[in-house]
Amino acid sequence: QVQLVESGGGSVQAGGSLRLSCAASGYTSSTTYGLDCLAWFRQAPEKEREGVALIDSAETTDYADSVKGRFTISRDNFKKTLYLKMNDLKPEDTAMYYCAAVGKRGGGFCDEVSLSNMEPTAWGRGTQVTVSS
């Protein structure tokens, strides 16, 4: 089965930057990996899980309003790795960050997935990001 492993989290001061990585295994090839929609989620203590960024098979992206302009999602299909570059970090960005393969809620093609309708199909275990003021 598909397995996802996040890395790159840590503690930074407000205004700093981090790059998260998500390495995948269990895909037959880089081609099959490239067919999946991929996303980053985050969850802070006592808060709901939040979809942060999405990238589809055509590398079209979507971002939560709270991170738009500061975060950039990208993928390297040959390396089977997903990235999240986070700039100008704020204390409210503090959370556990998870990567996931996602599909459209209720069914549909990858290019029909959006941040508002995506449903995770596989999860990583998370990497902690802590931003101090």
N, C-alpha and C positions, 0 to 999 in steps of 0.2 A: 504494500500500500504506500501511498504518498506520505513522506515525512518531511517536515519543515523545521529548520533550526535557526533561530534568531541569534544575532550577536551584534555588538557595537554599542550597547547601552552603557550608561555610566552616570556620574555626577558632574554637572557643569554649573557655572554661574549664569544668571540671566544675561541674555545677549549672546551667549556662546552657541556653538554648533556641534552636532553629532551626525554621523552617518550610520544607520542601521543596515544590517545585511540579513538576508533570509536565504539560506542554502537549502535546496530541495534534493531529495532522493526518491527513488521509486518510480520515476518516469522512465518510459522505454527509451526516449531519445529527447534531444533538444527540441525537435519538431513538435512532439506531443506536449512538452512543457510549454512551448510557445502558444499553444491553442488555449490554454487556461487563462481565465481572468484571475488576477492576483490583487490582494488588498492588504493594507495595514489597519489594524484596530488598536485602540488603547482603552484601558480601564483603570481609573483611579479608585482608591478605597471608598466604599459607600456611594459610588456613582455608577450609572449605567454604562455598559460597553458602548463605545463610540466608533463608528467607521471614520477613518482619518483620510485615507487616500485609496484610489482605485486605478489600476491600469489594465486595459483589455488586450486582446490578441493583436490588435492593430496599433497598440501603444497609445491609444487615446486615454487621457487621464481625467480624473475628477477628484475634487478635494472638499473636505469640510470647510465651511466658512471660517471657522476658528483658526485654520492653519493655512488658508489660501494666501499665496504670495511669500510664505516663509518655508514651506516644505515642498520637496520635489520627489516624486516617486519615479523609479526607472527600473528597467529589467535588462538582464543579459541572458538571453535564451541559450546561448552556447554554454555558458557556465551554470545555467539553471539557478540563477541567483536573482533575487529581488532586493532593491535598495530603497531606503528612505533617507534623503538628505534633509536635515532639519537645521534651519538657520534662525537666528534671532529668537532663541528659546526663551520661554517665559515660565514662571513658576507654575502656572496653570497647565503647562504641558507635562508636568510630573505625572507619570502613570506607568503601568506595565504595558509594553507594546507587543502586539502579536501580529504575525503575518498569517495569511490564509489564502487558500484557493477558494474562489467564490463562484456561485452561479446565480441566476436570476430567481428570485422568490417566485414560486409557482411554475417554474420551468421556462426555458428559453435559451437562445444562443448567447455566447459570450459577448458579442457586440451589442446585445440588448441590455446588458447589466449596467446599472448605475449605482451611485453611492446610496441612493434611497431605496433600491429594491434588491440589493445583493444579499445572498445567503451563503454563509461559510460551508464548505464541504470538507475541508481539512485545516487543522490548526497547528501552529507551533506552540511551544511551551512558554514563550515570552522572554523579553529582555527589559530590565528596569531602566527607566530614564528618570533622573531626579534633577530638577532645576532649582537652584537656590537664589534668593533675592539678594 
